Amino acid sequence: MTYKLLTPGPLTTTMSVKETMLQDRCTWDDEYKALTQSIRQNLLEVALVSSDTYTAVLMQGSGSFTVESVLTTAVGAEDHILFITNGAYGERMTQIAQTIDLNYTVYAVPYNEVPTKEQVTQLLQQNDHITHVAMVHCETTTGILNPIEEMGSVVAAFNKVFIVDAMSSFGGVPIDFEKCHIDYLVSSANKCIEGVPGFGFVIAKRAVLQQTAHQARSVALDLYDQWRVMEIDGKWRFTSPTHVVAAFAQALQELQQEGGVEARYQRYKENNALLRKEMARYHFHPYIEPTYQSPIITTFLFPHAHFDFQAFYHEMKANGFVLYPGKLTEVDTFRVGNIGDVHKEDMQRLMLSVKKYMEVVQ
Ligand SMILES: *Cc1c(COP(=O)(O)O)cnc(C)c1O
């Protein structure tokens, strides 16, 4: 049975994206290297940035590998990074920093709140040894959308390097690189671009990346070296996930056919609005307030103390939908994702299944 994955990635991809993987490709062949180069150029176009100022680098592994590659490469031994966190992915960056022994400070915000400009300004004023600031755009833990434009302008005012984990938002939520003052943006193949998992990518300011030679504490995750080699002719340093790369090129084409980031954002937003409105009928209320709610994924509170999520999950799965468990410790929640090849009809079908279940089981 095939399911619609209502998860934040890996997600449901189109048949045409999957079919691209039926051909084997050679990593050192010119055609493949050209494919890599066209993806890199395409990513800059999706980001609406110029190749004079920014460059795109692809990195093997899941999204976290790419986050780690940015942190290990961008933050030097004498540097100090501030992490602004309100969820598990922000905390993962902290864990990486601790493991690779970076100098860091954490500004932790409750999971259902966003950081304030005042607090970050004060932190940067009082700690002029801070050189880098990193945060997550859409915290997939809860679905909260962080104000990166507001934060970026504070970070830029203090002349710090700004790193954004936009893993679950890039390609599905418009991001203005200039207004956000982004130096490094990280995302991966299997989120809003709607490809399959296997690599991540970084859109970095050339002038900033260029200063990071020999800084990485890792060979495989050295972003500078990966970029240096890829920049020559599109060759990946080590074996690349060829099938995944081809699928990603197709996914990028389909993003363009849909009408680009703005059109995809509209689809996600409409499906998310439909979902939240209909779910409320059955007393499923979101954990995040509407102002901060992303159109990517929604965390729902259990409708009552005796709600049996396992039973609900299995019933939805039997109806063709895979939901996502919650990731919060203090409250009982589950999550429903909107990204992937999921359309209004799918949401309507899901809601029919929810209705049937809730009417019988309630
Ligand atoms: C998916 C995701 C990641 C990366 O997770 P992986 O499991 O390593 O792919 C990082 N940050 C955010 C916000 C994410 O949504």
The ligand as an SDF file (V2000), in Angstrom:
LIG
                    3D

 15 15  0  0  0  0  0  0  0  0999 V2000
   14.7450   17.8150    8.9940 C   0  0  0  0  0  0  0  0  0  0  0  0
   15.4350   18.8640    9.7610 C   0  0  0  0  0  0  0  0  0  0  0  0
   16.8240   18.8050   10.0290 C   0  0  0  0  0  0  0  0  0  0  0  0
   17.6910   17.6720    9.5970 C   0  0  0  0  0  0  0  0  0  0  0  0
   17.2920   16.4550   10.0580 O   0  0  0  0  0  0  0  0  0  0  0  0
   17.8970   15.1420    9.4060 P   0  0  0  0  0  0  0  0  0  0  0  0
   17.1200   14.0540   10.0710 O   0  0  0  0  0  0  0  0  0  0  0  0
   19.3290   15.0980    9.7180 O   0  0  0  0  0  0  0  0  0  0  0  0
   17.6560   15.2310    7.9290 O   0  0  0  0  0  0  0  0  0  0  0  0
   17.4090   19.8670   10.6660 C   0  0  0  0  0  0  0  0  0  0  0  0
   16.7020   20.9430   11.0460 N   0  0  0  0  0  0  0  0  0  0  0  0
   15.3810   21.0380   10.8190 C   0  0  0  0  0  0  0  0  0  0  0  0
   14.6580   22.2760   11.2470 C   0  0  0  0  0  0  0  0  0  0  0  0
   14.7010   20.0040   10.1780 C   0  0  0  0  0  0  0  0  0  0  0  0
   13.3880   20.1080    9.9460 O   0  0  0  0  0  0  0  0  0  0  0  0
  1  2  1  0
  2  3  1  0
  2 14  2  0
  3  4  1  0
  3 10  2  0
  4  5  1  0
  5  6  1  0
  6  7  2  0
  6  8  1  0
  6  9  1  0
 10 11  1  0
 11 12  2  0
 12 13  1  0
 12 14  1  0
 14 15  1  0
M  END
$$$$
